[in-house]
Amino acid sequence: MIRAEKEEKISILRKSLESAKSLVLVDFKGMNVEKANILRTTAKDSNIIYLVVKNTLLGKAIENTRYEGLKKFLDGPTAVAFSEEDSVLPAKVINEFSKKNEILKIKGGFLDKDVLDVPEIVELSKLPSRDILVSKVIYSFSIPLVNLINVLSNPIKDLIVVLKLLEKEKDSEH
C-alpha cells in the first residue's frame, strides 16, 4: 500500500470513529472464515460497523483523538466494532458472540471519554439498549399521569353512580 493510500485509509477511519458512540476492540486470531462472516453479518444486522484493521493504521487514526488511550490494546490481530447510534450495542453483540465463539477475545473498548477494559465491557453489555431505556423512561413518566387521570375521574364516576341511584329512587317513588 502506498503512502497516499495509507493516509486516505487513516483519514477515513478517523472520521468514522469520530461519530462512534462507543467501540470495542477484539482479537480474532484463529477465527475461521465462516465464523468471521457470521460475526460480520450479526454486526451489520445490528447496525454495528465491524472492521478488521492494521494496528499501525488504527494507531495513527486514533493519534491525538479521544481514543488515544486505546493504543495499549493494539497488539496482535485487531478488529474494531462500533456504533454511531447506540452506546451499548457493540459491547452487547461482541460479548454475546465471544461467549459462543471463545476464539474471539475482547481486548478493550471506549465509551464517552473512558477507555474500558474487558470486565467493564462485559458489564456494559449487560445494560439494556437505548431503545429499551427510552421506553422505560416514557413508561415511568406515563404511570403518574394515568394514576392522576384515574383519581380525577373516580369522583366523577361516583357522582354519576349516585345521580343514577337518585334517579332510580325518584322513579320508584312515582
N, C-alpha and C positions, 0 to 999 in steps of 0.2 A: 504494500500500500504506500503510495507516495505521500509526501508531507501535506500537500493541499487536501488530499482525500481524508487524511487523519484529522486535520484541523476542522474540516467540514463535519465529520462524524462527531468530534468533540463538541462542536458548537450545537449541533442538533440534539445531542444527548443532554447537554447543559440546559437547553431551552425546554426539553421535555421534563427534566427533573424539577425545574423551577415551578412548574404548575402542580407538582405532586403534593397530595395531602399527607401521604406517608409512603415509606418504601421499605422493602425487605430485601436483604442480600442473601443469596443462597449458594451453597456449593453443590453442584450437580454431578460431581465426579463419579463415574461408574454407572450413570443412568443410561439405559438403553434408549434407542430412538423411539420405540413405541411409548414408553413412559414419558419421555420428553414431549412427544406430540400430545399425549393426554393432558399433561400439565399446561401446555400452550393453549389447548382448546378450552380447558377449565378456566384458565385466566381470561381468555378472550370472552367467554360466555359471561364472566363476572365483571366485565368492563375493567379488567386489570391489564396493564401493559407489562409484558414479560419479555425481557431482553437478555440474551447471552452477550456479555461484553468482555473485552480485554481489560485486564486490570489497569494497564498503563493508560488506556483511553478513558476509563472511568475515573481514574485518579486525577487526570488532567481536567476532566469535565467538572469535578467537584472542588477543584482547587479554588480558593478564595470565595467559596459559597458557604451557605449554612450547613452543607453536608460534609465539610472538610474532615470532621471527626470520624467519618466512615472509612478513612484510609487504612485504619488499623485492621479492617476486615478484608482488605484486598490481597488475599493470598490464596493461591490455587484457583481452580475454575470458578468463575463468578457469574451469576445471573442476578438481575435486579427485577423486582416486581413492584409496581407502584400504581396508584390510582389517582386520578385527578378529581374524583367525585367523593370518595369515601375513605376516611382515615383508618377504619378497622379492617376493611375488606382484604387488602393484600396480606395482612398478618393472618387473618382467618383462613383464606384459601390456601396459602402456603403451609400453614401449620397443619391443616386437615390433610393436605396431600402428603406432607412429610410423615404423618402418623401411619398412613397406608403404605408409603414407599420410603423405607428407612434410609435409602441411598441419598435422598435429598436432605441436606443438612442446612439448617438456618445458621447464618453467620452473625447477623446483626441487622439493625434497621434504624429508621429515623421517623420521628413523629414531632411535629411542630418545630421546636428548637432543640430537641434532645436526641442524642444517639442512644439507641436501645440495644441491650444485649439479649441473648436468647430467652432467658426467663421472662423478661419484660415483653418480648414479642408474643410469647405464649399467653401471658396474661391479657395483652391487648386483643388477641384473637378470641378470647372468651367474652368480650364485650358484645352487646347487640349491635347490629348495623345501624347506620344513621337513620334509615327509614323507620326501623322499629323504635328507636329512641324518639323520633319526632312523633310517631303515632302515640307513644306512651305519654308524652308531654301534652299532646292535644287531648287525649282521653282524660288525663288528670285535671286539665282545665275545664273540661265539659261536665264532670261529675258535680262540682258545686253548683253549676248553672241548672242542671237537671234537678238537683235537690231543691234549689230555690223555686223553680217552677212548680214542683210538687207541693212545697209548703204554701206558696201563694195560691195555688189552685184548690187546695183542700178546703179552705174556708168557703170558697165559692160553691164547691160541690156540696159541702154540708148545708149551706144556705138553701140551695136548690132542693135538697132532700127534705129539709124542714118545711119549705114552702109547699112541696108536693104533699107532704103529710097533712099540713094545714088545709090544703085544698081538698084532699080526700075526706078529712074530718068535716069540713064545711059542707061538702056534697052529701055526706052521710046524714048530717043533721037535717037537711032539707028534703 
